[in-house]
Amino acid sequence: MKEFLVELTTTVPEGTDPAEVDRRRAAEAVRAHELAASGHLVRLWRPVGSKRSVGLWRAADEADLHENVLGTLPLRPWMTPVVTPLEAHPNDPGQAGPAA
């Protein structure tokens, strides 16, 4: 699978019933756990002082990410995603050493 850095900004539409917001947020937590278990959601952060989230996600390609991963999030209709495809860096300390 390919990796993507995804920034998600969620804006609840004005006038939305608070019970609907609570329902979707609870469902979002469940879906995030499912996506983590399937290897699609690797890490998720919230920058200090921000209501947006930044995550490391995996999918077959960007179309798969939008349609079959992010598209399944209960809050997705209220989200604005910014997706950055990632590739390995030769100096990544998490990778094995240079080939002999």
C-alpha positions in Angstrom: 0.0 0.0 0.0 1.1 3.6 -0.6 1.3 6.1 2.2 -0.4 9.5 2.4 -0.1 12.5 4.8 -3.7 13.7 5.2 -4.8 16.9 6.9 -8.5 16.9 7.8 -10.4 20.0 8.8 -13.9 19.3 10.0 -16.5 22.1 9.8 -19.9 21.2 11.3 -22.7 23.0 9.3 -24.4 25.8 11.2 -27.7 24.7 12.6 -26.8 21.0 12.8 -28.5 19.2 15.7 -26.0 18.6 18.5 -27.3 15.0 18.8 -26.4 14.4 15.2 -22.9 15.7 15.8 -22.5 13.5 18.8 -23.8 10.4 16.9 -21.3 11.0 14.0 -18.4 11.6 16.3 -19.1 8.4 18.1 -19.4 6.5 14.8 -16.2 8.2 13.6 -14.2 6.8 16.6 -15.5 3.3 15.8 -14.6 3.6 12.1 -11.1 5.0 12.9 -10.5 1.9 15.0 -11.6 -0.3 12.2 -9.4 1.5 9.7 -6.4 1.2 12.0 -7.0 -2.5 12.4 -7.1 -3.0 8.7 -3.8 -1.0 8.3 -5.3 2.1 6.6 -4.9 4.5 9.5 -1.4 4.3 10.8 -1.1 7.4 13.0 -3.3 10.4 13.8 -2.4 13.7 15.5 -4.1 16.9 16.4 -1.8 19.9 16.2 -1.7 21.9 19.5 -4.4 24.5 19.6 -6.1 23.3 16.4 -9.3 21.4 15.6 -7.9 19.8 12.5 -6.2 16.4 12.4 -3.1 15.2 10.6 -2.7 11.5 9.9 -0.6 8.9 8.2 -2.9 6.8 6.0 -2.3 3.9 3.7 -4.3 2.9 0.6 -3.7 1.2 -2.8 -3.7 4.6 -4.5 -5.1 8.1 -4.0 -8.4 7.2 -5.6 -8.7 4.2 -3.2 -7.9 6.5 -0.3 -10.6 9.0 -1.2 -13.3 6.5 -2.1 -12.8 3.5 0.1 -11.0 4.9 3.1 -11.7 8.5 3.8 -15.1 8.2 2.1 -16.2 5.8 4.7 -15.7 8.2 7.6 -19.0 9.3 9.2 -17.7 12.9 9.4 -16.4 12.9 5.8 -19.3 15.1 4.4 -18.1 17.8 6.8 -14.4 17.4 6.2 -12.0 19.2 3.9 -9.1 16.9 3.2 -5.6 17.9 2.0 -3.8 14.8 0.8 0.0 14.6 0.2 1.3 11.4 -1.4 4.5 10.2 0.3 7.4 8.1 -0.8 10.4 6.7 1.0 13.3 9.0 1.7 16.8 7.5 1.3 17.8 8.9 4.7 14.8 7.7 6.6 16.1 6.4 10.0 13.2 4.0 10.1 14.4 2.1 7.0 17.1 -0.6 6.9 20.6 0.6 6.4 22.1 1.1 2.9 22.5 -2.0 0.7 25.9 -3.6 0.8 
